[in-house]
Amino acid sequence: MRLAAEVDLLKGDLARARARVAELETRVDEDPLTGLLNRRGFTRALERALAFVRRYGATAALVYLDLDQFKPVNDRYGHATGDWVLGRVGRLVAGHVRASDVVARVGGDELVVLLWNVSKAQAQVKARALEALIGGESFEHKGKRMRLGLSAGVAMLGPEDTVDTALARADTAMYARKRARKAG
């Protein structure tokens, strides 16, 4: 009887340990500021997407997002305010894509969105909509009002892509967009 009770206790301990491991495995792929996937988690999602594109000929686009005028927020109002802004931007972007799409924070003020089953034109429309969303938002935190911009570059995923080439092409498209926005 005592041995059975001890086995039951050990089973409970094991179940709690497994639940904790699962929670920690989830957290290792999550960005703590935004609650979005981090670069590690997104890399895994993008690897799966690329395999799907290669195998089934599916269409998908990568939209690389970079905040404009973000450095002055950190410089003027401090990193705590900058962190709040990043969280808010992440929630806004995630709230304006489909549940099947994937949003991640891959760097300081850089996000990426993986859009499924879209044409290049549809991906461009979504990219411009996200730019308008962030550009039209007034960020107010602790009595401080801030306006930001967003530059979005689009790269369609192809069967020849790797994680690195897809991210590089989308990043290049984002910088081209950023230059065009500054010139225009």
mmCIF file of the C-alpha atoms, coordinates in Angstrom:
data_MODEL
# 
_entry.id   MODEL 
# 
loop_
_atom_site.group_PDB 
_atom_site.id 
_atom_site.type_symbol 
_atom_site.label_atom_id 
_atom_site.label_alt_id 
_atom_site.label_comp_id 
_atom_site.label_asym_id 
_atom_site.label_entity_id 
_atom_site.label_seq_id 
_atom_site.pdbx_PDB_ins_code 
_atom_site.Cartn_x 
_atom_site.Cartn_y 
_atom_site.Cartn_z 
_atom_site.occupancy 
_atom_site.B_iso_or_equiv 
_atom_site.pdbx_formal_charge 
_atom_site.auth_seq_id 
_atom_site.auth_comp_id 
_atom_site.auth_asym_id 
_atom_site.auth_atom_id 
_atom_site.pdbx_PDB_model_num 
ATOM 1   C CA . MET A 1 1   ? 0.000  0.000  0.000   1.00 0.00 ? 1   MET A CA 1 
ATOM 2   C CA . ARG A 1 2   ? 2.804  2.395  0.943   1.00 0.00 ? 2   ARG A CA 1 
ATOM 3   C CA . LEU A 1 3   ? 4.691  1.555  -2.245  1.00 0.00 ? 3   LEU A CA 1 
ATOM 4   C CA . ALA A 1 4   ? 1.595  2.292  -4.374  1.00 0.00 ? 4   ALA A CA 1 
ATOM 5   C CA . ALA A 1 5   ? 1.196  5.692  -2.678  1.00 0.00 ? 5   ALA A CA 1 
ATOM 6   C CA . GLU A 1 6   ? 4.855  6.478  -3.315  1.00 0.00 ? 6   GLU A CA 1 
ATOM 7   C CA . VAL A 1 7   ? 4.481  5.490  -6.988  1.00 0.00 ? 7   VAL A CA 1 
ATOM 8   C CA . ASP A 1 8   ? 1.449  7.784  -7.260  1.00 0.00 ? 8   ASP A CA 1 
ATOM 9   C CA . LEU A 1 9   ? 3.486  10.661 -5.771  1.00 0.00 ? 9   LEU A CA 1 
ATOM 10  C CA . LEU A 1 10  ? 6.301  10.013 -8.224  1.00 0.00 ? 10  LEU A CA 1 
ATOM 11  C CA . LYS A 1 11  ? 3.828  9.930  -11.137 1.00 0.00 ? 11  LYS A CA 1 
ATOM 12  C CA . GLY A 1 12  ? 2.509  13.319 -10.007 1.00 0.00 ? 12  GLY A CA 1 
ATOM 13  C CA . ASP A 1 13  ? 6.050  14.707 -9.769  1.00 0.00 ? 13  ASP A CA 1 
ATOM 14  C CA . LEU A 1 14  ? 6.834  13.369 -13.225 1.00 0.00 ? 14  LEU A CA 1 
ATOM 15  C CA . ALA A 1 15  ? 3.678  14.913 -14.706 1.00 0.00 ? 15  ALA A CA 1 
ATOM 16  C CA . ARG A 1 16  ? 4.538  18.312 -13.167 1.00 0.00 ? 16  ARG A CA 1 
ATOM 17  C CA . ALA A 1 17  ? 8.127  18.066 -14.439 1.00 0.00 ? 17  ALA A CA 1 
ATOM 18  C CA . ARG A 1 18  ? 6.921  17.236 -17.962 1.00 0.00 ? 18  ARG A CA 1 
ATOM 19  C CA . ALA A 1 19  ? 4.498  20.172 -17.885 1.00 0.00 ? 19  ALA A CA 1 
ATOM 20  C CA . ARG A 1 20  ? 7.319  22.495 -16.771 1.00 0.00 ? 20  ARG A CA 1 
ATOM 21  C CA . VAL A 1 21  ? 9.614  21.220 -19.538 1.00 0.00 ? 21  VAL A CA 1 
ATOM 22  C CA . ALA A 1 22  ? 6.854  21.824 -22.106 1.00 0.00 ? 22  ALA A CA 1 
ATOM 23  C CA . GLU A 1 23  ? 6.357  25.363 -20.772 1.00 0.00 ? 23  GLU A CA 1 
ATOM 24  C CA . LEU A 1 24  ? 10.088 26.097 -20.946 1.00 0.00 ? 24  LEU A CA 1 
ATOM 25  C CA . GLU A 1 25  ? 10.323 24.680 -24.475 1.00 0.00 ? 25  GLU A CA 1 
ATOM 26  C CA . THR A 1 26  ? 7.559  27.065 -25.517 1.00 0.00 ? 26  THR A CA 1 
ATOM 27  C CA . ARG A 1 27  ? 9.267  30.019 -23.856 1.00 0.00 ? 27  ARG A CA 1 
ATOM 28  C CA . VAL A 1 28  ? 12.584 29.386 -25.583 1.00 0.00 ? 28  VAL A CA 1 
ATOM 29  C CA . ASP A 1 29  ? 10.867 30.214 -28.905 1.00 0.00 ? 29  ASP A CA 1 
ATOM 30  C CA . GLU A 1 30  ? 9.005  33.263 -27.571 1.00 0.00 ? 30  GLU A CA 1 
ATOM 31  C CA . ASP A 1 31  ? 10.089 36.884 -27.438 1.00 0.00 ? 31  ASP A CA 1 
ATOM 32  C CA . PRO A 1 32  ? 9.422  38.128 -23.879 1.00 0.00 ? 32  PRO A CA 1 
ATOM 33  C CA . LEU A 1 33  ? 8.647  41.730 -24.906 1.00 0.00 ? 33  LEU A CA 1 
ATOM 34  C CA . THR A 1 34  ? 6.065  41.000 -27.565 1.00 0.00 ? 34  THR A CA 1 
ATOM 35  C CA . GLY A 1 35  ? 4.825  37.487 -26.851 1.00 0.00 ? 35  GLY A CA 1 
ATOM 36  C CA . LEU A 1 36  ? 5.547  36.715 -30.515 1.00 0.00 ? 36  LEU A CA 1 
ATOM 37  C CA . LEU A 1 37  ? 7.925  34.073 -31.758 1.00 0.00 ? 37  LEU A CA 1 
ATOM 38  C CA . ASN A 1 38  ? 11.578 35.044 -31.480 1.00 0.00 ? 38  ASN A CA 1 
ATOM 39  C CA . ARG A 1 39  ? 14.179 34.465 -34.206 1.00 0.00 ? 39  ARG A CA 1 
ATOM 40  C CA . ARG A 1 40  ? 14.740 30.854 -33.094 1.00 0.00 ? 40  ARG A CA 1 
ATOM 41  C CA . GLY A 1 41  ? 11.041 30.033 -33.138 1.00 0.00 ? 41  GLY A CA 1 
ATOM 42  C CA . PHE A 1 42  ? 10.514 31.803 -36.437 1.00 0.00 ? 42  PHE A CA 1 
ATOM 43  C CA . THR A 1 43  ? 13.443 30.010 -38.049 1.00 0.00 ? 43  THR A CA 1 
ATOM 44  C CA . ARG A 1 44  ? 11.756 26.707 -37.235 1.00 0.00 ? 44  ARG A CA 1 
ATOM 45  C CA . ALA A 1 45  ? 8.415  27.938 -38.606 1.00 0.00 ? 45  ALA A CA 1 
ATOM 46  C CA . LEU A 1 46  ? 10.085 29.230 -41.776 1.00 0.00 ? 46  LEU A CA 1 
ATOM 47  C CA . GLU A 1 47  ? 11.941 25.929 -42.286 1.00 0.00 ? 47  GLU A CA 1 
ATOM 48  C CA . ARG A 1 48  ? 8.593  24.105 -42.149 1.00 0.00 ? 48  ARG A CA 1 
ATOM 49  C CA . ALA A 1 49  ? 7.033  26.638 -44.530 1.00 0.00 ? 49  ALA A CA 1 
ATOM 50  C CA . LEU A 1 50  ? 9.855  26.286 -47.029 1.00 0.00 ? 50  LEU A CA 1 
ATOM 51  C CA . ALA A 1 51  ? 9.539  22.504 -46.947 1.00 0.00 ? 51  ALA A CA 1 
ATOM 52  C CA . PHE A 1 52  ? 5.796  22.856 -47.602 1.00 0.00 ? 52  PHE A CA 1 
ATOM 53  C CA . VAL A 1 53  ? 6.395  25.306 -50.480 1.00 0.00 ? 53  VAL A CA 1 
ATOM 54  C CA . ARG A 1 54  ? 8.918  22.909 -52.043 1.00 0.00 ? 54  ARG A CA 1 
ATOM 55  C CA . ARG A 1 55  ? 6.778  19.818 -51.640 1.00 0.00 ? 55  ARG A CA 1 
ATOM 56  C CA . TYR A 1 56  ? 3.338  21.161 -52.563 1.00 0.00 ? 56  TYR A CA 1 
ATOM 57  C CA . GLY A 1 57  ? 4.068  24.266 -54.629 1.00 0.00 ? 57  GLY A CA 1 
ATOM 58  C CA . ALA A 1 58  ? 2.198  26.415 -52.109 1.00 0.00 ? 58  ALA A CA 1 
ATOM 59  C CA . THR A 1 59  ? 2.508  30.170 -52.182 1.00 0.00 ? 59  THR A CA 1 
ATOM 60  C CA . ALA A 1 60  ? 3.832  32.125 -49.253 1.00 0.00 ? 60  ALA A CA 1 
ATOM 61  C CA . ALA A 1 61  ? 5.403  35.516 -48.725 1.00 0.00 ? 61  ALA A CA 1 
ATOM 62  C CA . LEU A 1 62  ? 7.775  36.886 -46.161 1.00 0.00 ? 62  LEU A CA 1 
ATOM 63  C CA . VAL A 1 63  ? 7.167  40.481 -45.084 1.00 0.00 ? 63  VAL A CA 1 
ATOM 64  C CA . TYR A 1 64  ? 10.108 42.077 -43.261 1.00 0.00 ? 64  TYR A CA 1 
ATOM 65  C CA . LEU A 1 65  ? 9.105  45.008 -41.044 1.00 0.00 ? 65  LEU A CA 1 
ATOM 66  C CA . ASP A 1 66  ? 11.369 47.668 -39.553 1.00 0.00 ? 66  ASP A CA 1 
ATOM 67  C CA . LEU A 1 67  ? 10.179 50.491 -37.324 1.00 0.00 ? 67  LEU A CA 1 
ATOM 68  C CA . ASP A 1 68  ? 11.050 53.995 -38.480 1.00 0.00 ? 68  ASP A CA 1 
ATOM 69  C CA . GLN A 1 69  ? 11.931 56.611 -35.846 1.00 0.00 ? 69  GLN A CA 1 
ATOM 70  C CA . PHE A 1 70  ? 12.276 53.986 -33.095 1.00 0.00 ? 70  PHE A CA 1 
ATOM 71  C CA . LYS A 1 71  ? 15.788 54.887 -31.895 1.00 0.00 ? 71  LYS A CA 1 
ATOM 72  C CA . PRO A 1 72  ? 14.644 58.367 -30.766 1.00 0.00 ? 72  PRO A CA 1 
ATOM 73  C CA . VAL A 1 73  ? 11.953 56.710 -28.623 1.00 0.00 ? 73  VAL A CA 1 
ATOM 74  C CA . ASN A 1 74  ? 14.603 54.796 -26.671 1.00 0.00 ? 74  ASN A CA 1 
ATOM 75  C CA . ASP A 1 75  ? 16.917 57.824 -26.555 1.00 0.00 ? 75  ASP A CA 1 
ATOM 76  C CA . ARG A 1 76  ? 14.248 60.312 -25.479 1.00 0.00 ? 76  ARG A CA 1 
ATOM 77  C CA . TYR A 1 77  ? 11.953 58.241 -23.277 1.00 0.00 ? 77  TYR A CA 1 
ATOM 78  C CA . GLY A 1 78  ? 14.105 55.301 -22.181 1.00 0.00 ? 78  GLY A CA 1 
ATOM 79  C CA . HIS A 1 79  ? 14.220 51.606 -22.913 1.00 0.00 ? 79  HIS A CA 1 
ATOM 80  C CA . ALA A 1 80  ? 11.206 50.756 -20.763 1.00 0.00 ? 80  ALA A CA 1 
ATOM 81  C CA . THR A 1 81  ? 9.058  52.938 -23.010 1.00 0.00 ? 81  THR A CA 1 
ATOM 82  C CA . GLY A 1 82  ? 10.745 51.459 -26.080 1.00 0.00 ? 82  GLY A CA 1 
ATOM 83  C CA . ASP A 1 83  ? 9.947  47.971 -24.803 1.00 0.00 ? 83  ASP A CA 1 
ATOM 84  C CA . TRP A 1 84  ? 6.315  48.973 -24.294 1.00 0.00 ? 84  TRP A CA 1 
ATOM 85  C CA . VAL A 1 85  ? 6.174  50.326 -27.870 1.00 0.00 ? 85  VAL A CA 1 
ATOM 86  C CA . LEU A 1 86  ? 7.631  47.083 -29.259 1.00 0.00 ? 86  LEU A CA 1 
ATOM 87  C CA . GLY A 1 87  ? 5.000  45.083 -27.391 1.00 0.00 ? 87  GLY A CA 1 
ATOM 88  C CA . ARG A 1 88  ? 2.233  47.322 -28.700 1.00 0.00 ? 88  ARG A CA 1 
ATOM 89  C CA . VAL A 1 89  ? 3.517  47.135 -32.289 1.00 0.00 ? 89  VAL A CA 1 
ATOM 90  C CA . GLY A 1 90  ? 3.777  43.353 -32.039 1.00 0.00 ? 90  GLY A CA 1 
ATOM 91  C CA . ARG A 1 91  ? 0.176  43.068 -30.824 1.00 0.00 ? 91  ARG A CA 1 
ATOM 92  C CA . LEU A 1 92  ? -1.070 45.422 -33.549 1.00 0.00 ? 92  LEU A CA 1 
ATOM 93  C CA . VAL A 1 93  ? 0.682  43.512 -36.327 1.00 0.00 ? 93  VAL A CA 1 
ATOM 94  C CA . ALA A 1 94  ? -0.417 40.125 -34.979 1.00 0.00 ? 94  ALA A CA 1 
ATOM 95  C CA . GLY A 1 95  ? -3.977 41.412 -34.717 1.00 0.00 ? 95  GLY A CA 1 
ATOM 96  C CA . HIS A 1 96  ? -4.030 42.407 -38.389 1.00 0.00 ? 96  HIS A CA 1 
ATOM 97  C CA . VAL A 1 97  ? -2.993 39.150 -40.006 1.00 0.00 ? 97  VAL A CA 1 
ATOM 98  C CA . ARG A 1 98  ? -4.803 35.841 -40.305 1.00 0.00 ? 98  ARG A CA 1 
ATOM 99  C CA . ALA A 1 99  ? -4.524 33.194 -37.613 1.00 0.00 ? 99  ALA A CA 1 
ATOM 100 C CA . SER A 1 100 ? -2.711 30.956 -40.110 1.00 0.00 ? 100 SER A CA 1 
ATOM 101 C CA . ASP A 1 101 ? 0.011  33.574 -40.676 1.00 0.00 ? 101 ASP A CA 1 
ATOM 102 C CA . VAL A 1 102 ? 3.095  33.719 -38.452 1.00 0.00 ? 102 VAL A CA 1 
ATOM 103 C CA . VAL A 1 103 ? 4.463  36.881 -36.813 1.00 0.00 ? 103 VAL A CA 1 
ATOM 104 C CA . ALA A 1 104 ? 7.822  37.096 -35.055 1.00 0.00 ? 104 ALA A CA 1 
ATOM 105 C CA . ARG A 1 105 ? 10.278 39.590 -33.635 1.00 0.00 ? 105 ARG A CA 1 
ATOM 106 C CA . VAL A 1 106 ? 13.647 38.765 -35.174 1.00 0.00 ? 106 VAL A CA 1 
ATOM 107 C CA . GLY A 1 107 ? 15.738 41.697 -33.987 1.00 0.00 ? 107 GLY A CA 1 
ATOM 108 C CA . GLY A 1 108 ? 15.663 44.937 -32.036 1.00 0.00 ? 108 GLY A CA 1 
ATOM 109 C CA . ASP A 1 109 ? 12.817 46.702 -33.847 1.00 0.00 ? 109 ASP A CA 1 
ATOM 110 C CA . GLU A 1 110 ? 12.406 44.215 -36.669 1.00 0.00 ? 110 GLU A CA 1 
ATOM 111 C CA . LEU A 1 111 ? 9.437  41.916 -37.156 1.00 0.00 ? 111 LEU A CA 1 
ATOM 112 C CA . VAL A 1 112 ? 8.617  39.410 -39.865 1.00 0.00 ? 112 VAL A CA 1 
ATOM 113 C CA . VAL A 1 113 ? 5.307  38.079 -41.071 1.00 0.00 ? 113 VAL A CA 1 
ATOM 114 C CA . LEU A 1 114 ? 4.912  34.820 -42.962 1.00 0.00 ? 114 LEU A CA 1 
ATOM 115 C CA . LEU A 1 115 ? 1.795  35.077 -45.125 1.00 0.00 ? 115 LEU A CA 1 
ATOM 116 C CA . TRP A 1 116 ? 0.289  31.870 -46.501 1.00 0.00 ? 116 TRP A CA 1 
ATOM 117 C CA . ASN A 1 117 ? -1.565 31.424 -49.798 1.00 0.00 ? 117 ASN A CA 1 
ATOM 118 C CA . VAL A 1 118 ? -0.982 34.907 -51.187 1.00 0.00 ? 118 VAL A CA 1 
ATOM 119 C CA . SER A 1 119 ? 0.158  36.369 -54.457 1.00 0.00 ? 119 SER A CA 1 
ATOM 120 C CA . LYS A 1 120 ? 2.902  38.982 -54.579 1.00 0.00 ? 120 LYS A CA 1 
ATOM 121 C CA . ALA A 1 121 ? 0.254  41.664 -55.146 1.00 0.00 ? 121 ALA A CA 1 
ATOM 122 C CA . GLN A 1 122 ? -1.731 40.508 -52.103 1.00 0.00 ? 122 GLN A CA 1 
ATOM 123 C CA . ALA A 1 123 ? 1.428  40.448 -49.986 1.00 0.00 ? 123 ALA A CA 1 
ATOM 124 C CA . GLN A 1 124 ? 2.280  43.991 -51.113 1.00 0.00 ? 124 GLN A CA 1 
ATOM 125 C CA . VAL A 1 125 ? -1.219 45.154 -50.192 1.00 0.00 ? 125 VAL A CA 1 
ATOM 126 C CA . LYS A 1 126 ? -0.832 43.622 -46.723 1.00 0.00 ? 126 LYS A CA 1 
ATOM 127 C CA . ALA A 1 127 ? 2.618  45.196 -46.325 1.00 0.00 ? 127 ALA A CA 1 
ATOM 128 C CA . ARG A 1 128 ? 1.231  48.662 -47.164 1.00 0.00 ? 128 ARG A CA 1 
ATOM 129 C CA . ALA A 1 129 ? -1.711 48.098 -44.815 1.00 0.00 ? 129 ALA A CA 1 
ATOM 130 C CA . LEU A 1 130 ? 0.688  47.282 -41.969 1.00 0.00 ? 130 LEU A CA 1 
ATOM 131 C CA . GLU A 1 131 ? 2.710  50.415 -42.765 1.00 0.00 ? 131 GLU A CA 1 
ATOM 132 C CA . ALA A 1 132 ? -0.498 52.476 -42.640 1.00 0.00 ? 132 ALA A CA 1 
ATOM 133 C CA . LEU A 1 133 ? -1.600 50.781 -39.432 1.00 0.00 ? 133 LEU A CA 1 
ATOM 134 C CA . ILE A 1 134 ? 1.569  51.640 -37.527 1.00 0.00 ? 134 ILE A CA 1 
ATOM 135 C CA . GLY A 1 135 ? 1.967  55.052 -39.204 1.00 0.00 ? 135 GLY A CA 1 
ATOM 136 C CA . GLY A 1 136 ? -1.588 55.964 -38.270 1.00 0.00 ? 136 GLY A CA 1 
ATOM 137 C CA . GLU A 1 137 ? -1.303 54.834 -34.663 1.00 0.00 ? 137 GLU A CA 1 
ATOM 138 C CA . SER A 1 138 ? -0.583 57.279 -31.864 1.00 0.00 ? 138 SER A CA 1 
ATOM 139 C CA . PHE A 1 139 ? 1.416  55.499 -29.187 1.00 0.00 ? 139 PHE A CA 1 
ATOM 140 C CA . GLU A 1 140 ? 0.781  56.965 -25.757 1.00 0.00 ? 140 GLU A CA 1 
ATOM 141 C CA . HIS A 1 141 ? 2.626  55.632 -22.728 1.00 0.00 ? 141 HIS A CA 1 
ATOM 142 C CA . LYS A 1 142 ? 2.813  57.305 -19.314 1.00 0.00 ? 142 LYS A CA 1 
ATOM 143 C CA . GLY A 1 143 ? 1.724  60.633 -20.755 1.00 0.00 ? 143 GLY A CA 1 
ATOM 144 C CA . LYS A 1 144 ? 4.198  60.512 -23.618 1.00 0.00 ? 144 LYS A CA 1 
ATOM 145 C CA . ARG A 1 145 ? 2.785  60.503 -27.129 1.00 0.00 ? 145 ARG A CA 1 
ATOM 146 C CA . MET A 1 146 ? 4.871  59.056 -29.941 1.00 0.00 ? 146 MET A CA 1 
ATOM 147 C CA . ARG A 1 147 ? 4.417  58.531 -33.663 1.00 0.00 ? 147 ARG A CA 1 
ATOM 148 C CA . LEU A 1 148 ? 6.332  55.915 -35.579 1.00 0.00 ? 148 LEU A CA 1 
ATOM 149 C CA . GLY A 1 149 ? 6.594  54.694 -39.107 1.00 0.00 ? 149 GLY A CA 1 
ATOM 150 C CA . LEU A 1 150 ? 7.059  51.240 -40.500 1.00 0.00 ? 150 LEU A CA 1 
ATOM 151 C CA . SER A 1 151 ? 8.846  50.087 -43.629 1.00 0.00 ? 151 SER A CA 1 
ATOM 152 C CA . ALA A 1 152 ? 7.824  46.714 -45.038 1.00 0.00 ? 152 ALA A CA 1 
ATOM 153 C CA . GLY A 1 153 ? 9.632  44.679 -47.679 1.00 0.00 ? 153 GLY A CA 1 
ATOM 154 C CA . VAL A 1 154 ? 8.126  41.644 -49.377 1.00 0.00 ? 154 VAL A CA 1 
ATOM 155 C CA . ALA A 1 155 ? 9.772  38.502 -50.735 1.00 0.00 ? 155 ALA A CA 1 
ATOM 156 C CA . MET A 1 156 ? 7.840  35.588 -52.181 1.00 0.00 ? 156 MET A CA 1 
ATOM 157 C CA . LEU A 1 157 ? 9.117  32.221 -51.009 1.00 0.00 ? 157 LEU A CA 1 
ATOM 158 C CA . GLY A 1 158 ? 10.353 29.867 -53.671 1.00 0.00 ? 158 GLY A CA 1 
ATOM 159 C CA . PRO A 1 159 ? 11.463 26.242 -53.768 1.00 0.00 ? 159 PRO A CA 1 
ATOM 160 C CA . GLU A 1 160 ? 15.124 27.266 -54.002 1.00 0.00 ? 160 GLU A CA 1 
ATOM 161 C CA . ASP A 1 161 ? 15.008 29.400 -50.844 1.00 0.00 ? 161 ASP A CA 1 
ATOM 162 C CA . THR A 1 162 ? 16.674 28.637 -47.557 1.00 0.00 ? 162 THR A CA 1 
ATOM 163 C CA . VAL A 1 163 ? 15.893 30.417 -44.304 1.00 0.00 ? 163 VAL A CA 1 
ATOM 164 C CA . ASP A 1 164 ? 18.896 32.677 -44.838 1.00 0.00 ? 164 ASP A CA 1 
ATOM 165 C CA . THR A 1 165 ? 18.162 33.539 -48.465 1.00 0.00 ? 165 THR A CA 1 
ATOM 166 C CA . ALA A 1 166 ? 14.480 34.210 -47.794 1.00 0.00 ? 166 ALA A CA 1 
ATOM 167 C CA . LEU A 1 167 ? 15.251 36.493 -44.850 1.00 0.00 ? 167 LEU A CA 1 
ATOM 168 C CA . ALA A 1 168 ? 18.012 38.261 -46.810 1.00 0.00 ? 168 ALA A CA 1 
ATOM 169 C CA . ARG A 1 169 ? 15.736 38.925 -49.799 1.00 0.00 ? 169 ARG A CA 1 
ATOM 170 C CA . ALA A 1 170 ? 12.944 40.242 -47.567 1.00 0.00 ? 170 ALA A CA 1 
ATOM 171 C CA . ASP A 1 171 ? 15.429 42.392 -45.615 1.00 0.00 ? 171 ASP A CA 1 
ATOM 172 C CA . THR A 1 172 ? 16.809 43.835 -48.872 1.00 0.00 ? 172 THR A CA 1 
ATOM 173 C CA . ALA A 1 173 ? 13.262 44.616 -50.030 1.00 0.00 ? 173 ALA A CA 1 
ATOM 174 C CA . MET A 1 174 ? 12.563 46.340 -46.710 1.00 0.00 ? 174 MET A CA 1 
ATOM 175 C CA . TYR A 1 175 ? 15.645 48.569 -47.024 1.00 0.00 ? 175 TYR A CA 1 
ATOM 176 C CA . ALA A 1 176 ? 14.654 49.461 -50.597 1.00 0.00 ? 176 ALA A CA 1 
ATOM 177 C CA . ARG A 1 177 ? 11.198 50.390 -49.313 1.00 0.00 ? 177 ARG A CA 1 
ATOM 178 C CA . LYS A 1 178 ? 12.705 52.444 -46.472 1.00 0.00 ? 178 LYS A CA 1 
ATOM 179 C CA . ARG A 1 179 ? 14.875 54.384 -48.978 1.00 0.00 ? 179 ARG A CA 1 
ATOM 180 C CA . ALA A 1 180 ? 11.889 54.970 -51.253 1.00 0.00 ? 180 ALA A CA 1 
ATOM 181 C CA . ARG A 1 181 ? 9.787  56.250 -48.350 1.00 0.00 ? 181 ARG A CA 1 
ATOM 182 C CA . LYS A 1 182 ? 12.532 58.674 -47.286 1.00 0.00 ? 182 LYS A CA 1 
ATOM 183 C CA . ALA A 1 183 ? 12.985 59.917 -50.871 1.00 0.00 ? 183 ALA A CA 1 
ATOM 184 C CA . GLY A 1 184 ? 9.229  60.269 -51.440 1.00 0.00 ? 184 GLY A CA 1 
# 
